[in-house]
Amino acid sequence: MSAAKSAKPEIRVLGIETSCDDTGAAVVGDGTRILSNVLLSQSELHARYGGVFPEMASRSHVETIEPAIRRALEEAHLSVDELDAVAVTRGPGLAGSLVVGVNAAKGLALAAGLPILGIHHLEAHIYSLWLGRDEEETFPVLCLIVSGGHSDLYLMHGHGDYRRLGGTLDDAAGEAFDKVARLLGLPYPGGPAIEEAAKLGDPESIRFPRAWLEDTWDFSFSGLKTAVLREVRKYQPALAAGVNPPEPGLPIPNLAASFQAAVVDVLAQKAVRAAREFAAKEILVAGGVSANQELRTALQKLAPCPVRTPPLELCTDNAAMVAAAGYFRFQAGQRSALNMDVSPDLELVQN
C-alpha cells in the first residue's frame, strides 16, 4: 500500500452477505485490509438435501444475521459510529436470503445515518482479489467467475467498468460438481468431495465430452453431467440419478477425475483464449470453484499473463469481498437509496 494512501484516514466499510446459504458480516479498511470476517455456514443444515433448501436458508439467516454483525464489529474493535458505510449483496441470489441481508443493512444504515451500497454478488467475488493486495492494479483484466450458480467471463477495464463476454447456458460449473457428486454418492458440497476423490483416479480413463461452443465465450456443462450419468449406468443400469447410493464396483475415483478434467479443460482454455484475444494484463479467478487446485494449475500453466486466485477462505461466499467492492463504489461517489430492493436476477453492467 502506498504511503500516500496509508496517510489518509482509513475508510471502513461493513459488508453483509446473505445471497445463498452462508451468513456473512465483515469490516474491511480501504478495500484491502480485513479487520474482521465472520461467516456462519449452513452446510450441515443443507447436506441432507444434497443442495441448498431455500426456505430453510432464509430462516437461518433471520436467526444469525444480528449475531454475525455484532461479532464482526467486536472482532474489528469498532462501534457502528466508527464505520463509514454499509455494503450489502442485493443480487443475484435466493430472494428470501437476499431480503434478510438487505433489510438488516437498511435498518443499520438508517439508525446510524450511514450511506448504504447495494453490491452485485459477482462484483463482490471479483473484489475478493483485492483483499490483502498491496501493489497497484493494472487493467484490463480478464475475470473468470466460477461458482455454484455462475460460470462467467468478464473483461474489466477499471473499477466498476465491466464487459460481459459470456457465461453458462445451463448448469454452472459448481452446480455440475454438486450434481455429479450426488450421482456418485459423494457428500455435499460436491466440489471439494470430487476433487478429493479425483486424487486417486486417472483423469484420462474416461474421455468425457467438452462443449467448446466455438466462436462464443459461453459455457455448457449439462451435456457433461449427462455423459457421467450414462457412464454410471454402464455399471449400475437401474441407478436413478442421485437417488440410490452407488453399489460396489463403481469406479468413483476415475469418474471423478475424468469429470473434473473435462470441466477444468474448458474453463482454463476458454479463459486463456479470452485473455489473449483482449490483451488482458492479468487473469482473475474467483468464486467457489476457484479453490480447485487442478483449475489453478491448468491456468498457471497455460496463461500468457499472471493469474490471481483468492486465498482458499475467500473463494466461497463471504462478507469481506462485499465490503471491498463497497469501498470502491463508495470512493467513486456512488450511494444506494434506502428503498432499493433485492434483485435475484441482477445483471452486472458497467457504470
Kinemage of the C-alpha trace (Angstrom):
@kinemage 1
@onewidth
@group {chain A} dominant
@subgroup {mainchain}
@vectorlist {calphas} color= white
{ca met a 1} P 0.000 0.000 0.000
{ca ser a 2} L 1.409 3.413 -0.919
{ca ala a 3} L 2.438 5.910 1.746
{ca ala a 4} L 0.003 8.463 0.328
{ca lys a 5} L -2.905 6.103 0.758
{ca ser a 6} L -1.903 4.991 4.268
{ca ala a 7} L -1.555 8.629 5.421
{ca lys a 8} L -5.263 9.266 4.846
{ca pro a 9} L -7.932 8.231 7.378
{ca glu a 10} L -8.925 4.639 6.724
{ca ile a 11} L -12.346 4.141 5.140
{ca arg a 12} L -14.110 1.340 6.999
{ca val a 13} L -16.960 -0.486 5.322
{ca leu a 14} L -19.201 -3.084 6.922
{ca gly a 15} L -20.105 -5.815 4.436
{ca ile a 16} L -23.146 -8.094 4.702
{ca glu a 17} L -23.587 -11.250 2.609
{ca thr a 18} L -26.723 -13.454 2.551
{ca ser a 19} L -27.108 -14.339 -1.126
{ca cys a 20} L -27.396 -18.087 -0.583
{ca asp a 21} L -26.805 -20.278 2.465
{ca asp a 22} L -23.983 -18.569 4.389
{ca thr a 23} L -24.498 -15.602 6.696
{ca gly a 24} L -21.556 -13.221 6.470
{ca ala a 25} L -20.570 -9.934 8.095
{ca ala a 26} L -17.158 -8.283 7.822
{ca val a 27} L -15.357 -4.986 8.236
{ca val a 28} L -12.742 -4.009 5.644
{ca gly a 29} L -10.461 -0.981 5.677
{ca asp a 30} L -9.658 0.864 2.433
{ca gly a 31} L -10.962 -2.016 0.354
{ca thr a 32} L -7.974 -4.262 1.057
{ca arg a 33} L -7.441 -4.729 4.802
{ca ile a 34} L -9.659 -7.285 6.523
{ca leu a 35} L -10.464 -6.115 10.052
{ca ser a 36} L -12.949 -8.921 10.655
{ca asn a 37} L -14.651 -11.579 8.556
{ca val a 38} L -17.425 -13.616 10.165
{ca leu a 39} L -19.068 -16.449 8.243
{ca leu a 40} L -21.779 -18.647 9.728
{ca ser a 41} L -22.156 -21.659 7.446
{ca gln a 42} L -25.335 -23.644 6.842
{ca ser a 43} L -23.583 -26.531 5.051
{ca glu a 44} L -24.546 -29.142 7.632
{ca leu a 45} L -28.156 -27.948 7.543
{ca his a 46} L -28.442 -28.485 3.777
{ca ala a 47} L -26.176 -31.531 3.387
{ca arg a 48} L -29.060 -33.975 3.824
{ca tyr a 49} L -30.750 -32.497 0.741
{ca gly a 50} L -27.681 -32.572 -1.496
{ca gly a 51} L -28.092 -28.834 -2.114
{ca val a 52} L -29.497 -25.638 -0.657
{ca phe a 53} L -33.108 -25.688 0.601
{ca pro a 54} L -34.135 -22.020 0.020
{ca glu a 55} L -36.772 -21.656 2.742
{ca met a 56} L -34.503 -23.139 5.392
{ca ala a 57} L -31.678 -20.877 4.248
{ca ser a 58} L -33.707 -17.684 4.682
{ca arg a 59} L -34.958 -18.770 8.115
{ca ser a 60} L -31.425 -19.455 9.247
{ca his a 61} L -30.290 -16.013 8.024
{ca val a 62} L -33.009 -14.393 10.178
{ca glu a 63} L -31.591 -16.167 13.223
{ca thr a 64} L -27.909 -15.449 12.534
{ca ile a 65} L -27.669 -12.055 10.829
{ca glu a 66} L -27.702 -9.941 14.002
{ca pro a 67} L -25.136 -12.110 15.865
{ca ala a 68} L -22.905 -12.110 12.767
{ca ile a 69} L -22.932 -8.295 12.504
{ca arg a 70} L -22.343 -7.861 16.223
{ca arg a 71} L -19.424 -10.298 16.159
{ca ala a 72} L -17.883 -8.629 13.086
{ca leu a 73} L -17.860 -5.270 14.858
{ca glu a 74} L -16.463 -6.808 18.035
{ca glu a 75} L -13.633 -8.561 16.201
{ca ala a 76} L -12.801 -5.345 14.356
{ca his a 77} L -12.804 -3.491 17.710
{ca leu a 78} L -15.145 -0.891 16.257
{ca ser a 79} L -18.516 0.598 17.046
{ca val a 80} L -21.152 1.396 14.426
{ca asp a 81} L -20.257 5.088 14.820
{ca glu a 82} L -16.738 4.347 13.545
{ca leu a 83} L -17.960 2.949 10.230
{ca asp a 84} L -18.082 4.960 7.017
{ca ala a 85} L -20.587 2.887 5.036
{ca val a 86} L -22.578 -0.326 4.861
{ca ala a 87} L -22.369 -2.589 1.785
{ca val a 88} L -24.750 -5.480 1.190
{ca thr a 89} L -25.317 -8.058 -1.532
{ca arg a 90} L -28.587 -7.220 -3.306
{ca gly a 91} L -28.396 -9.857 -6.045
{ca pro a 92} L -28.232 -12.203 -7.732
{ca gly a 93} L -29.137 -14.968 -5.312
{ca leu a 94} L -32.052 -16.531 -3.456
{ca ala a 95} L -34.760 -13.918 -2.978
{ca gly a 96} L -35.625 -14.906 0.584
{ca ser a 97} L -31.979 -14.938 1.649
{ca leu a 98} L -31.195 -11.608 -0.022
{ca val a 99} L -34.134 -9.902 1.704
{ca val a 100} L -32.747 -10.744 5.143
{ca gly a 101} L -29.358 -9.173 4.459
{ca val a 102} L -30.666 -6.119 2.629
{ca asn a 103} L -33.238 -5.344 5.334
{ca ala a 104} L -30.614 -5.713 8.054
{ca ala a 105} L -28.300 -3.354 6.160
{ca lys a 106} L -31.080 -0.805 5.642
{ca gly a 107} L -32.024 -0.822 9.314
{ca leu a 108} L -28.417 -0.385 10.417
{ca ala a 109} L -27.717 2.358 7.879
{ca leu a 110} L -30.872 4.263 8.752
{ca ala a 111} L -30.303 4.036 12.509
{ca ala a 112} L -26.636 5.053 12.275
{ca gly a 113} L -27.000 7.633 9.499
{ca leu a 114} L -24.593 5.739 7.252
{ca pro a 115} L -24.615 5.529 3.442
{ca ile a 116} L -25.623 2.168 2.022
{ca leu a 117} L -24.325 0.456 -1.112
{ca gly a 118} L -26.090 -2.409 -2.878
{ca ile a 119} L -23.461 -4.747 -4.330
{ca his a 120} L -23.663 -7.257 -7.168
{ca his a 121} L -22.658 -10.714 -5.962
{ca leu a 122} L -20.325 -11.359 -8.910
{ca glu a 123} L -18.620 -8.000 -8.471
{ca ala a 124} L -18.025 -8.925 -4.845
{ca his a 125} L -16.311 -12.138 -5.930
{ca ile a 126} L -14.061 -10.127 -8.238
{ca tyr a 127} L -13.052 -7.887 -5.340
{ca ser a 128} L -12.003 -10.869 -3.246
{ca leu a 129} L -8.829 -10.481 -5.356
{ca trp a 130} L -8.221 -7.013 -3.878
{ca leu a 131} L -8.255 -8.187 -0.262
{ca gly a 132} L -4.701 -8.166 1.045
{ca arg a 133} L -3.410 -6.676 -2.215
{ca asp a 134} L -0.625 -4.087 -1.892
{ca glu a 135} L 0.538 -3.484 -5.445
{ca glu a 136} L -1.211 -1.190 -7.896
{ca glu a 137} L -3.733 -2.786 -10.220
{ca thr a 138} L -3.286 -2.948 -13.970
{ca phe a 139} L -6.156 -3.030 -16.458
{ca pro a 140} L -7.668 -4.569 -18.476
{ca val a 141} L -8.047 -7.848 -16.602
{ca leu a 142} L -9.949 -10.986 -17.562
{ca cys a 143} L -12.263 -12.203 -14.791
{ca leu a 144} L -13.339 -15.848 -14.644
{ca ile a 145} L -16.066 -16.279 -12.033
{ca val a 146} L -16.918 -19.911 -11.297
{ca ser a 147} L -19.257 -20.966 -8.516
{ca gly a 148} L -22.355 -22.997 -7.748
{ca gly a 149} L -24.558 -20.560 -9.609
{ca his a 150} L -22.234 -18.885 -12.101
{ca ser a 151} L -19.662 -19.556 -14.788
{ca asp a 152} L -18.943 -16.168 -16.351
{ca leu a 153} L -16.199 -14.341 -18.218
{ca tyr a 154} L -15.902 -10.569 -17.821
{ca leu a 155} L -13.404 -8.094 -19.201
{ca met a 156} L -12.720 -5.431 -16.578
{ca his a 157} L -11.326 -2.139 -17.870
{ca gly a 158} L -11.356 -0.377 -14.494
{ca his a 159} L -13.215 -0.209 -11.221
{ca gly a 160} L -16.917 -0.631 -11.976
{ca asp a 161} L -16.246 -0.918 -15.725
{ca tyr a 162} L -17.187 -4.381 -16.978
{ca arg a 163} L -17.945 -6.084 -20.256
{ca arg a 164} L -19.575 -9.480 -20.084
{ca leu a 165} L -18.032 -11.803 -22.651
{ca gly a 166} L -20.028 -14.945 -21.937
{ca gly a 167} L -21.433 -17.298 -19.354
{ca thr a 168} L -23.094 -20.620 -18.773
{ca leu a 169} L -26.067 -21.554 -20.927
{ca asp a 170} L -27.286 -24.175 -18.442
{ca asp a 171} L -25.517 -25.635 -15.398
{ca ala a 172} L -22.799 -23.596 -13.759
{ca ala a 173} L -19.524 -25.412 -13.085
{ca gly a 174} L -20.133 -25.601 -9.340
{ca glu a 175} L -23.674 -26.820 -9.890
{ca ala a 176} L -22.349 -29.587 -12.147
{ca phe a 177} L -19.848 -30.584 -9.435
{ca asp a 178} L -22.685 -30.821 -6.890
{ca lys a 179} L -24.946 -32.878 -9.167
{ca val a 180} L -22.223 -35.285 -10.227
{ca ala a 181} L -21.110 -35.692 -6.613
{ca arg a 182} L -24.651 -36.634 -5.670
{ca leu a 183} L -24.744 -39.127 -8.539
{ca leu a 184} L -21.521 -40.719 -7.269
{ca gly a 185} L -22.737 -40.834 -3.674
{ca leu a 186} L -20.249 -38.178 -2.535
{ca pro a 187} L -21.144 -35.581 0.111
{ca tyr a 188} L -22.313 -32.000 -0.379
{ca pro a 189} L -20.760 -29.607 -1.296
{ca gly a 190} L -19.650 -31.543 -4.346
{ca gly a 191} L -16.596 -29.546 -5.428
{ca pro a 192} L -14.261 -30.487 -2.568
{ca ala a 193} L -15.616 -34.066 -2.499
{ca ile a 194} L -14.954 -34.662 -6.193
{ca glu a 195} L -11.529 -33.034 -6.006
{ca glu a 196} L -10.579 -35.337 -3.131
{ca ala a 197} L -11.907 -38.469 -4.860
{ca ala a 198} L -10.147 -37.490 -8.101
{ca lys a 199} L -6.742 -37.648 -6.410
{ca leu a 200} L -6.973 -41.445 -6.549
{ca gly a 201} L -8.258 -41.600 -10.124
{ca asp a 202} L -6.953 -41.386 -13.682
{ca pro a 203} L -8.231 -38.252 -15.461
{ca glu a 204} L -7.671 -39.922 -18.843
{ca ser a 205} L -9.518 -43.140 -18.022
{ca ile a 206} L -12.804 -41.844 -19.461
{ca arg a 207} L -12.884 -39.294 -22.274
{ca phe a 208} L -15.885 -37.193 -21.342
{ca pro a 209} L -17.106 -34.616 -23.910
{ca arg a 210} L -16.104 -30.949 -23.892
{ca ala a 211} L -18.665 -28.392 -25.036
{ca trp a 212} L -16.401 -25.813 -26.677
{ca leu a 213} L -19.231 -23.691 -28.158
{ca glu a 214} L -16.895 -22.309 -30.802
{ca asp a 215} L -16.989 -18.597 -31.661
{ca thr a 216} L -18.536 -17.732 -28.286
{ca trp a 217} L -17.226 -17.233 -24.762
{ca asp a 218} L -20.151 -19.214 -23.322
{ca phe a 219} L -20.053 -22.438 -21.306
{ca ser a 220} L -22.272 -25.511 -21.108
{ca phe a 221} L -21.935 -28.364 -18.621
{ca ser a 222} L -25.320 -30.097 -18.808
{ca gly a 223} L -24.126 -32.467 -21.535
{ca leu a 224} L -21.090 -33.425 -19.476
{ca lys a 225} L -23.309 -34.161 -16.496
{ca thr a 226} L -25.499 -36.408 -18.681
{ca ala a 227} L -22.397 -38.185 -20.003
{ca val a 228} L -21.363 -39.016 -16.430
{ca leu a 229} L -24.840 -40.406 -15.738
{ca arg a 230} L -24.642 -42.620 -18.829
{ca glu a 231} L -21.227 -43.892 -17.777
{ca val a 232} L -22.507 -44.686 -14.284
{ca arg a 233} L -25.428 -46.614 -15.752
{ca lys a 234} L -22.994 -48.865 -17.591
{ca tyr a 235} L -22.037 -50.191 -14.172
{ca gln a 236} L -25.415 -49.786 -12.482
{ca pro a 237} L -28.232 -49.861 -15.062
{ca ala a 238} L -31.007 -49.389 -12.511
{ca leu a 239} L -29.466 -46.336 -10.872
{ca ala a 240} L -31.828 -43.361 -10.713
{ca ala a 241} L -29.805 -40.155 -10.859
{ca gly a 242} L -28.878 -39.065 -7.383
{ca val a 243} L -31.473 -41.270 -5.665
{ca asn a 244} L -29.894 -44.638 -4.962
{ca pro a 245} L -26.439 -44.901 -3.346
{ca pro a 246} L -23.756 -46.293 -5.653
{ca glu a 247} L -23.131 -50.018 -5.416
{ca pro a 248} L -19.684 -51.622 -5.077
{ca gly a 249} L -17.792 -51.709 -8.340
{ca leu a 250} L -18.453 -48.156 -9.459
{ca pro a 251} L -15.050 -46.592 -10.314
{ca ile a 252} L -15.687 -43.390 -8.376
{ca pro a 253} L -12.072 -42.067 -8.435
{ca asn a 254} L -11.789 -42.452 -12.217
{ca leu a 255} L -15.225 -40.947 -12.809
{ca ala a 256} L -14.424 -38.012 -10.526
{ca ala a 257} L -11.010 -37.412 -12.071
{ca ser a 258} L -12.277 -37.630 -15.648
{ca phe a 259} L -15.241 -35.359 -14.949
{ca gln a 260} L -13.041 -32.796 -13.178
{ca ala a 261} L -10.552 -32.848 -16.064
{ca ala a 262} L -13.315 -32.064 -18.563
{ca val a 263} L -14.587 -29.098 -16.544
{ca val a 264} L -11.103 -27.714 -15.917
{ca asp a 265} L -10.108 -28.130 -19.563
{ca val a 266} L -12.974 -25.991 -20.847
{ca leu a 267} L -12.736 -23.325 -18.131
{ca ala a 268} L -8.972 -22.911 -18.410
{ca gln a 269} L -8.706 -22.942 -22.190
{ca lys a 270} L -11.573 -20.514 -22.729
{ca ala a 271} L -10.226 -18.105 -20.111
{ca val a 272} L -6.741 -18.211 -21.628
{ca arg a 273} L -8.069 -17.653 -25.154
{ca ala a 274} L -10.081 -14.671 -23.959
{ca ala a 275} L -7.066 -13.227 -22.139
{ca arg a 276} L -5.049 -13.420 -25.372
{ca glu a 277} L -7.884 -12.059 -27.518
{ca phe a 278} L -8.377 -8.973 -25.352
{ca ala a 279} L -4.733 -8.448 -24.277
{ca ala a 280} L -5.530 -8.848 -20.590
{ca lys a 281} L -2.772 -7.872 -18.160
{ca glu a 282} L -3.976 -10.435 -15.596
{ca ile a 283} L -6.469 -13.259 -15.223
{ca leu a 284} L -8.529 -13.031 -12.036
{ca val a 285} L -10.264 -16.232 -10.950
{ca ala a 286} L -12.962 -16.016 -8.270
{ca gly a 287} L -15.885 -17.976 -6.837
{ca gly a 288} L -16.077 -21.294 -5.031
{ca val a 289} L -14.642 -23.354 -7.890
{ca ser a 290} L -11.548 -21.114 -7.933
{ca ala a 291} L -10.421 -23.188 -4.926
{ca asn a 292} L -9.963 -26.204 -7.212
{ca gln a 293} L -6.237 -26.924 -7.423
{ca glu a 294} L -6.430 -28.558 -10.852
{ca leu a 295} L -8.034 -25.414 -12.272
{ca arg a 296} L -5.393 -23.214 -10.656
{ca thr a 297} L -2.588 -25.402 -12.011
{ca ala a 298} L -4.024 -25.507 -15.535
{ca leu a 299} L -4.424 -21.735 -15.691
{ca gln a 300} L -0.931 -21.074 -14.372
{ca lys a 301} L 0.462 -23.467 -16.983
{ca leu a 302} L -1.452 -22.066 -19.981
{ca ala a 303} L -1.901 -18.363 -19.243
{ca pro a 304} L 0.069 -15.696 -21.153
{ca cys a 305} L -0.138 -13.341 -18.147
{ca pro a 306} L -0.175 -13.528 -14.348
{ca val a 307} L -3.075 -15.461 -12.781
{ca arg a 308} L -4.542 -14.354 -9.458
{ca thr a 309} L -6.691 -16.537 -7.223
{ca pro a 310} L -8.069 -15.706 -3.773
{ca pro a 311} L -6.890 -17.383 -0.586
{ca leu a 312} L -8.959 -20.533 -0.096
{ca glu a 313} L -11.005 -18.983 2.707
{ca leu a 314} L -12.110 -16.173 0.375
{ca cys a 315} L -13.118 -18.342 -2.590
{ca thr a 316} L -16.603 -19.116 -1.336
{ca asp a 317} L -19.221 -16.513 -0.393
{ca asn a 318} L -18.057 -14.123 2.320
{ca ala a 319} L -18.785 -10.596 3.501
{ca ala a 320} L -15.218 -9.242 3.234
{ca met a 321} L -15.466 -9.291 -0.555
{ca val a 322} L -18.768 -7.387 -0.342
{ca ala a 323} L -17.148 -4.741 1.844
{ca ala a 324} L -14.186 -4.477 -0.557
{ca ala a 325} L -16.492 -3.918 -3.533
{ca gly a 326} L -18.446 -1.415 -1.452
{ca tyr a 327} L -15.301 0.576 -0.735
{ca phe a 328} L -14.528 1.128 -4.415
{ca arg a 329} L -18.138 2.096 -5.122
{ca phe a 330} L -18.026 4.454 -2.120
{ca gln a 331} L -14.812 6.069 -3.343
{ca ala a 332} L -16.426 6.623 -6.750
{ca gly a 333} L -19.132 8.665 -5.055
{ca gln a 334} L -21.893 6.119 -5.505
{ca arg a 335} L -24.672 5.581 -2.984
{ca ser a 336} L -27.799 3.425 -2.972
{ca ala a 337} L -31.237 4.557 -1.863
{ca leu a 338} L -32.776 3.149 1.283
{ca asn a 339} L -35.728 1.954 -0.780
{ca met a 340} L -33.571 -0.268 -3.013
{ca asp a 341} L -34.981 -3.750 -3.477
{ca val a 342} L -33.323 -7.121 -3.861
{ca ser a 343} L -32.806 -8.413 -7.387
{ca pro a 344} L -32.386 -12.207 -7.633
{ca asp a 345} L -31.511 -11.919 -11.348
{ca leu a 346} L -29.432 -8.737 -11.157
{ca glu a 347} L -27.106 -8.189 -14.125
{ca leu a 348} L -23.568 -6.914 -13.693
{ca val a 349} L -23.124 -3.959 -16.028
{ca gln a 350} L -20.682 -1.092 -16.146
{ca asn a 351} L -21.424 2.243 -14.500
